[in-house]
């Protein structure tokens, strides 16, 4: 929202939320009525393309969003080395509002202007006139309107909303108050209305003109330089006819320069071009190689997780994965397609996120595999190959620590990462499974006055450490069934094993679980507290019980570029396994925490608190 919102700031359908597309219902009803009464032959090309063109524009914009986020995470050509936060994602959530407005204006124009009906598919003379009118009146009027928007009166009431984003993304280009967009559409309508009036308009000229506007808007708001230098060398006047991302980025950081729409020649004419434009273009194009100190290696979970990645849908990624909207189910065919493509062509991990904590740089890499694939015996070798390749790539790049997330550290897959440590004994990168901090987080979540707990878990590394620590504190740990009890008891020292008990009758209020089904949950007494000890959340089926979060902590305020949730965790919360890798890098710990090796839980907890990580309250 602008600093001092003026009239017509809010979009008319803003209160409709995700149901805002119902405003396009008249177009659908009109088209259906025409087909029903007069047949498909009555639908001309101009009317038929209104809705498909809107869909294509959305796809076009989403491709730019995903590519820009992917390149910003991995590219060395970043322009502004600052992060994006949740506040910006929330502010830019309505990037499709202008597409809806465009569709309504096209529909009203079709009804009101007789010459808009039965337009030919293509007219070359009309397309040339559209280009000339854009370069002339549109660019000229936009330049002066844009300068007017930077006057304090209009800036505080309207344009400050757009400039709230210092670091721009493609969707930043269309984040303006409703009143601003009305003026922009009036300007962009000049070429289209003129060609209609002159009788040389065409459907494709209008569609391509809108596509050109979208392309230039998205390209100019990328936070990395992508326009190759050879284009300006082959055709030097192009620098006056096409801006670059670095050129427009200066407008967002300096505010009083580089006002032009897409063609900078008016900034040259009126001496408002930033003097550092060429220098920033050169430096951004050259870029600076950057090696992260830490890599967190994760993978996709379910089909919808592809959209939940930072490079997927920005608004979806900014919420916990369990909060998916109803309309996401309509995208299941595309989710299946992305899964198949990742399975067939995914030959290495890819970068999905770049984070900064003071001077430490971190990246998140994702293995292109899903949860169910980790459970397939015949997939394990290929998955291990992918993980091993990521480990070796990180080692060769000079990465100090690599933390293994989710099933990438499964004991049955690679022994919690021990397979790679033994296979490559000269690894410089430290492998971390995070078991020490995860154990500490679970122990700290158990009430201090607890006398008994129920442990529903297999003999995992973390379960053994938790049971041993609790028994050492004199807390009775009850287990069932007998098989898991016997296996865990054999791993605990004799002095502590006396506090480990097998029972199917006496069930305490505190349940520590790693994997539990609905039937087993119903066995818990009323008011029970479920404490997960694994990375995956428990399905909540009991309203009379309390469910704690998977082991996790709130991150320090100093951590930058956090605008996506880690799977099912809330905003600005990280899993203990991921935080453990950060602590290894910050503290400079030399040990591998994989296989049977575990960092001392108290040492890991103290380091986490010291570096600003905060324990979670009840989730």
N, C-alpha and C positions, 0 to 999 in steps of 0.2 A: 504494500500500500504506500502511496505517496506520503511525504512528510505532513502535508496539510491537504488531504483529499478534496478535490474540487468537484463540481457537478459532473455527472455521467462518468464517474470513476469506476463504479461497480458495473460488472456485466449484467445485463437484464436477467439472465438465467442462472446467475451464480448460486442462488438459493436452491436450485434443483439438484446440485451436486452431480453425481454420476448419471442422473436421469436427464441431463440437459439436452441430450440428443432428440428428445421428444419434440423440440421446436422445429425439427426437420420433418415432422409428420405431415404437414400440408403438402410437401413435395411428393412424398410417398403416396398419399391418398389421391392427389391429382393424377399422378402417373398411373396408378392402379385403375382409377375411374376411366381414363382415356383408353386404356387397353381393354377394359371390360366392355365399354360401349362402342368403340370404333376400331378396336384391333391394334396390333403392333404397328401396322402401317401408318397410323396417325402420329406416332412418336418420331419427331425429327431428331437429328444428331445433337443439336444444341441442348435440348431438354434431356435427352438420354444420357448425356455425359455429366450432368450436374452432380449426381451422387457418386458415380465411379471416380470422378476427378477429385472429390473430397477424400475418398478412400486412398487414392494414389498419393495425394499430398501427405496424408498421415503416414503412409509407409515410407515415403521419401524422407520426411522429417525424422522418423524413428531410425532409419538407416544412418542418417547424419549423427543422431544422438549416440547410437551405439559405437559407431566408428570413432567419433570424437572422444568418447570416454575411454575406449580401448587405446587409442593413440596417446592420449594425455597420460595414461598410466604407464606406458612403456616408452614413449617417444622422447628423444633427446632435444626435440625442436620446440619445447614448451616456451611460451612467451612470457607469461606471468607465473612466477614460481610461488604461488599461494594456493591454499586449499579451498574447497567448496564445502559448506556446512549444510545441515538439515534445513536451516532457515531459508536458504536460497532454493533448495529443492521444493519446499512447500510453497514458496512464492511463485515458482515457475511451473507449478503443477497444471495450470490451466492453459498450456501452450496450444491446445486444440480449439480454444474459444474463437480465435481468429479464423479458423477453417470453417467453423459453423457459421460465423458471420458472413464469410465469403459465399457460402452456399446459399444463404438466405438472400443476400444481395443479388446474386446471379439469378435466383428464381424470380424475385420481384422485377428485375430488369427484363427477364424473358417475358413476363406478363405485361409489363408496361410499354415495352418498345417493340412495335410491330416488326421492325427490320431485324430484330434479334432472332426471329423465327425463320426457319428454313434457310439458315446460313449455309454457305458452301463449306466443304471440309477444309479447303485451302485456297488462299489468294496470295500470291507472292507480293504484289504491290501493296496489299494491306499489311503484310508482315514487315516490309521495309518501312512503311509509314509508322508502324508501331514502334520499331526500333528508334527511328529519328525523333518521334515525339517523346519517347522515354529519355533519350539523351538530352533533349532540349528542355521543354517545359517541366517535365516531371522532376528531373534532377535539379533544375534551377529552383523551382518552388519548394522542393523538399529541403534543399540547403538552407533557404531563408526561414522556412518554418522550423527547422531543427535549431537554428540559431535563436529563434524566438523562444523555443521551449527551454533554452538555457537561461532565459531571463528569470530572475528570482520568482516573480509572480507565477509564471507557468511551471517553472521547474519544481517549486515546492508543492504545487497542486497536482501535477501530472507526471512530468518526466523523471522525477527523482525515483519513482517506482522502478523504472527500467535501470537506472544507474545504481540501484542498490547492489547490483551484481558487478563487483570489480573484476572478478575472474569470470569470464563469459563461457557459456556453452552454446551450441547451435540453437537451443530453444530459448535462450535469453533474447534472441533477436525479435521475438514476437510477444514478449512480456511487456505490455503497455496497458494503461487504463483504456476503458471502452471509448472514451471521447477521442483519444489519440488515434485509435484504429479507424474511427470514422473519417478523420481527416486523411489518413494514409490511403484509405480506399477511394476517397474522392480524387486524390492525386493519381493513383494507379488506374483509375477509370478514364482518365483523359485520353490515352491512346486507344482504349477499347471503344469508348463512346464516339470518338472522332471517326474511326474507321467504319463504325456502324452508320454514322450519319453520312459519310462519304460514299457508302455503298460498296466498299472493298474489304469489309471485315470477313473473318472466317473463324470457324470453330477452333481449328488447330492453332491459329495465331494467338487466340486468347488463352488457350490451354498452355501453350509454350511460353507465353509471356508470364503467366502466373508461376510456371515451373522455374523460369529464369529468376524471378523475384525470390522464390523459396531457396533456390540453389545459392544465390549470392548472399542472402540473409544468413543461411546456415554456415556457409563457408567463412564469411567474414567474422562470425562470432566464435569460431573454434579457438581454443587456447593453445594452438600449435601452428607453426608456419608450414604450409603445404604447397604454396604456389611456387613452382620451379623458376629459377633465375633465368633459364634459357628462353623462356617466353618473352621476357622483357628485352633480352639481347637480340632475338630474332625480329621483334617488332617494338622498338623503343617507345613509340607513342602509346603503347598499351598501359604504361604507368599512369596515364591521365584518364584511361577508360575503364580501369578495373582496380579496385582496391584489394588489399591483402588482409589476412587476419591480424598481422602485426600492426598494420596501418590503423585498423579500427580499434584494436586493443588500446592504443594510445588515447583514443577518445574516452575510453572508460576509465583510464588511470589519470589522465590530465584534464579532462572535462571541457576545456576551452579550445580544443584544436580538432582537426579532422572531422568536420561536420558532414561531409558528403555522404550521399546514399550509397551508391556503388561506384561512381565515377569521380575520382578525386580532382578533376580539373577545376572545379569551382573553388576548392581549397587553395589551389595554386593561384587562381585569378584574384581572390580576395585575401590572400596572404594569411590564411588560417591553418595551413598545413604545419604540423609539428616538425620542427627541425630535426628531430631524432628519428623520423620515420624510416629513412633509408638505412640508418645505422642499426635500428632494431630489427629491420627485415633481414639484414645481412647476418647479424648475430644469432637470430632465431633460426635462420636457415642452416647456419653452421652447426648450432647446437652444442651441448656439452654432455659428454658421456658421463653416465651416473651409475655407480654400482651400489645396490642396496646393502645395508649392513645385515639385514634380516629378511628372510623369505618364509612366509607361512604357506604351506602346501595343503590345499583343501581339494574338494571335488564337488560335483553336483550331487544333490540328494534325490529329490523326486522330479517328475517331469516339469513341474512349474518352476523349479529352481533356476532354470535357464533364464527366466524373466526376472528372477530375484537377484541375479548377479548385478553388480554395479553397471555393467555394460548392457544390461537388459532395459527394462522399463524403470526410469528414474523414480517415479512415484511408488512403484511396487517395491523396489529395492530399499526405499526409505522406511519401510514398515517391516515388522517381524513376519517371517514367511507364513505363519499360521493365519495371518490376517488378509489373505487374498480375497479380492472382490469377486462377486458372482460372475461377472462377465469374463473372468480369466478362463472359465471352463470352455468358453467358445473358442479359445485359442489352442485347445488340446491337439487338434490335427497338426498345427505348426510345432507344438512341443514334441510330438512324436517324430516329426521330420527332423527337428534339430537333434534329437537323441540319436536317430539313425545316422545322421551325417557325422556327429561326434564319434560314434562307435566305429564308423568305417574310415573316416579321414582324420580323426584325432590322434596324431602321432606324437604329440608332446604337450606338456603343460603350457598354459597361456596366462598372461598377466591380466589380472582383473582389477587391481587396486594398488594405489600408491599412497602411503601414509608417512607422516613425519612427526617425530617427537623430539623437539629441540633440534639437536644436530644429527640425530639418528634417523636414517631413511629405511623404510620398510616397503615391501611389496607382498601382495598376495597372488599366488599362482594357483591355478585350478587344473586338476587332472580331468580330461574330458570323458569321465565315466560317472555312472549313477550308482546309488546305493545298491540296487538289486544286482548290478554286475559284480560287485565285490563279493556277493554270495555265491557266484557261479564258479565251481571248481576249475572249469576249463578256461576261465578268464583271468585267474590269479597270476599266471606267469606273465601275460601281456601287461597287466596292471603293474606288477612289480617292475617290469621293464620301463614303464612310463615314469614310475617314482624314481627308479635308479637314474634314469636320464636327467630328471629334474635335479636330483642331488648332485650329479656330476657337473651339470651346467652351472649350478650355483657355486660349486667348489671352484670351477675354472674361472668364474667371474669375480672371485674374491669375496663372496658372501661369507659372513662370519658364522651365522647361525641359521639353520633351517628347521622349523618346527613342523611336525607331522600332525595334520588335523583329521578328524573323523576317522574313516576306515583306513586311511593311509598308514596308520600305526597299528592296525589289527594284528594281534599276536599270531593268529592262524595264517595271516598273509605273509608277514615278513618278520615275525618275532618282535614287534614293536620297534622296527627300524634296525634291529641288531644284524639282520641279514646284510645290510649295506655296509655297516661298520666293519664286519668281519671280511666281507668281500673286498673292501677298499680300505685297508688299515692305515693308509697315509692320507686319509681325508683331512683337510684343514677345516672345512665347514663342520660345525658341531651340530649333531642331530639331537633333537629334543622332542620327547613325547609329552612333556608337561605333567607327568604323573605326580611329581612332588607337590606342585602348587595345587593341583586338583584335589589331592588328598587333604591338604591344609584347608582349602575352602570348605570341603565337606565337614571336616572336624569342627571348624569354627561355626558352622551353621547348626550344630547340635547343642541344645541348651546345656549350660554348665551343670545344672542340677540333675541331669538325666542319670538314672541308675541302670536302665535297661534300654536296649535298642534291638530292633529286629533287622537282620541283614539278609536281604533277598538278592543274592548275587552269586555268580560263579567264582572260582578261585583266581580272580584276576589280580594283577599287580596292585591296583588301587584298593580293591576290596581287602586284600591281605594286609596292606599298610594301614587301612582304616581300622580293621579289626584288631590288629596288634596294638595300635595307639590307644584305642578305647579300652582294651583289656589292661593295658599298662596304667590307665587312669582308674582302674577298678570298676569300670562299667561292664555290666554283663551283656554279652553279645549273643543273641539267640538266633539260631539258624534252622532252616528246614528246606529241603529234604536232607537226608542223612549223607548222601553221596557228596554234596557240596561241603557239608560240615566236615567230613573226614578229610577231604582234600585240603581244605583251608587250615584245619587244625595241625596238619603235618608240616605246614609252612610257618607256624608261629612257635616261638620259644616255649619251653615247658612251663616256665614260671608264669607266663601270661595265658597259656592255653586253658588254665583252670576257670577262667572267666568266660570261656567260649562254651556255649551250651546248645544241645540239640533238643528241640521241643516243637511239637505240633499243637499243643494245647494252650500254652501260655504265650500270648501275642501282645507285645508292648505297643505303646502309642506311636513311637518313632520308628518309621520304616525307611531303611536305606536300600535303594533298589537300582539295578542296572537295566533290567528288562523284565517287565511284568505284564501279564495279560489281564483282561477284564475280570475273569473269575477269581484270580488271586487277589486283585484289588478289593473285591467284595468281602474277602476274609478279614480285612483290616477292621479294627473296632471304630466306632463312631468318634470323630474328632482326631483321627490319626493324622500324622504329619509324614508326607512322602518326600524323601530327600533323594534326588537322583545322584548317582555316582558315575554315570556315563555321560558321553557328549550329546546323547539324544534325549529329548524330553519325554516325559511320561504322558500317555493319553489320560486326560482328566475325565473320569466318569463319575466321581463321587462329589456331590455338593456338600456333604457333611464332613469333608476332610480338607486338609490344607496341602497344597502342592508347592514345593519350593522350586526355584529355577535350577537348571543344570548348573554345575560349578562354573561360576563366572564372577566378574567384578566390573564396577564402573571404571571407565578410563579417565586419565587426567585431563583437565581442561586444555592443557598445552598440546595435546595430540591433535594434529591438523589433518584436514581433508577426509573427515569422517562424515559421510552422507549416505551410507548404506548400512543396513542392519546385518549383523552376522547371523544368517539363517533365522532361527526362531527367537533370538535374543532381542531385548528392547534396544532403543537407540542409545548410542554411546556406552554400550556394554559389550565386553569381549569374554570369550570362553577362557577358562583357566589354562587350558592347553596352549592357546595362542599367546596369552600373556606370559606364560613361562618362557617362550622363545624370546620375547622382548626383554625379559629380565636377564636371560643368559647373555644377550648382546650388551645390555646396559652395564651389567656387573663384570663382564669379561670372564665369566666362568669357563674353564677349559674342558670340563668333563662332557662326555656324551651322556645324555639322559635317555637311554633307549635300552631295549632288552630288559635285563633284571636290574640295571642301574637306576637309582632314583635319587634326585636331589632331596636333601633333608627338608621335610615339609615346613618346619619352623623357619629355616633359613630362607626358603622361597617366600613364605608369607611376610616375613620382616622386610625383605627386599621390595615386595609388591607395595606394602604400605609406605615405605620410605620413598618410592618413586611416584607416589600420588594415586595409586589404584585404591579404590574404595570398595569395601564389602557391600554386597547387595542386601537390601531388606527383602521381605517376603515378596516373591514375584506375583 
